[in-house]
Amino acid sequence: MTTDERELLKPYLDEAQIKYLTSTAVKRRSDYYDAYLKYKLDDHTILYEAFFGRGITCNPGALFEYLMKDERFKDYTHVWALEKQEDIDALTIEYADCGNVIFIETQSEDYYKYLSIAKYIITNVTIKSYYIKKEGQVLINTWHGIPLKNIGYDIPDTDIEVRNMFKNFITSDFVLSPVPYTTDNFRNAFKLDGIMPGKIVEAGYPRTDATVNFDKKALKKELEKFGVPYDENKKLILYAPTWKGERYGSPDYTIAEYEKFLCGVYMESNVSCFFLCSSFV
């Protein structure tokens, strides 16, 4: 670039630099794009993310646990993107003997790096809008439930934010569906028919397999680790309702209302009821 060209472009470069320094969104897009150009795909790397980094959970978690036991994947690098540093620290210790498992923070340099390196990306929601699927990358969206409420373009007066969900579906190589109802819902709510090059795989959910075929001793140990009382002589019920209302972050119901409902239903002495509401966690 000549001196004259630099002078001509200087106002625009200065403006771009200011945006980079003052806008988190611009910085993330820029840093990711640098990584996108810098790194090449590794055919033996898998990146997992569940609920934007909330932990090793749901369908991605069940797939990870399965692949870790499969000899065909022993030479693969398994990378988990997590939201909280405390989770990264704890899991790094837990998996210290596994040389092929890495934990990284979401929206970090390592995150952009592995988004650009991983041959396989497994998520149960959507990846941030700045993500650009590389040629040869395999994107697997396992989703995370059976959508009984309106989603996508089925939501009346839906805003433009649904565009990133549509983009993630349309660029996925495989979208996992548990039942025909969900398959139809995906196709209709996101208008995928005739334009989605990938495949909706109606094969059930890995997390359901893990729930049905759980190890009772391992469950007891896990509950005790978190200080949850567990009595083998009682029926164990997990009440985990989804959110209700217009916005995930501000549900219509309060915890007190959920507790009132529970007290009115599960009052038997031989029952232990655990309550988990995702919108309050």
KAPEFEN-V720177 format. One record per backbone hydrogen bond with DSSP energy under -1.0 kcal/mol. CO is the residue of the C=O (numbers start at 0). NH is the residue of the N-H. If there is no record, write none. Layout:
CO|NH, CO|NH
This chain:
1|5, 2|6, 3|7, 4|8, 5|9, 8|12, 9|13, 10|14, 11|15, 12|16, 13|17, 14|18, 15|19, 16|20, 17|21, 18|22, 22|26, 23|27, 24|28, 25|29, 26|30, 27|31, 28|32, 29|33, 30|34, 31|35, 32|36, 33|37, 34|38, 41|44, 41|118, 43|76, 44|118, 44|119, 45|78, 46|121, 47|80, 49|52, 49|53, 52|82, 54|56, 56|60, 57|61, 58|62, 59|63, 60|64, 61|65, 62|66, 63|67, 69|72, 70|73, 72|75, 76|45, 77|101, 78|47, 79|103, 81|105, 83|87, 84|88, 85|89, 86|90, 87|91, 88|92, 89|93, 90|94, 92|95, 94|97, 97|100, 99|77, 101|79, 103|81, 107|111, 108|112, 109|113, 110|114, 111|115, 112|116, 113|117, 116|41, 118|137, 119|46, 120|139, 121|48, 122|141, 127|130, 133|136, 137|120, 138|172, 138|173, 139|122, 140|175, 145|147, 150|153, 151|154, 154|157, 158|161, 159|162, 160|163, 161|165, 162|166, 163|167, 164|168, 165|169, 166|170, 172|198, 173|140, 174|200, 176|202, 176|203, 178|182, 179|183, 180|184, 181|185, 182|186, 183|187, 184|188, 185|189, 186|191, 188|152, 191|194, 191|195, 198|174, 200|176, 200|202, 204|208, 205|209, 206|210, 207|211, 208|212, 214|218, 215|219, 216|220, 217|221, 218|222, 219|223, 220|224, 221|225, 222|227, 223|226, 230|233, 234|271, 236|273, 238|275, 243|251, 253|257, 254|258, 255|259, 256|260, 257|261, 258|262, 259|263, 261|264, 261|265, 267|270, 269|234, 271|236, 273|238, 276|279, 277|280
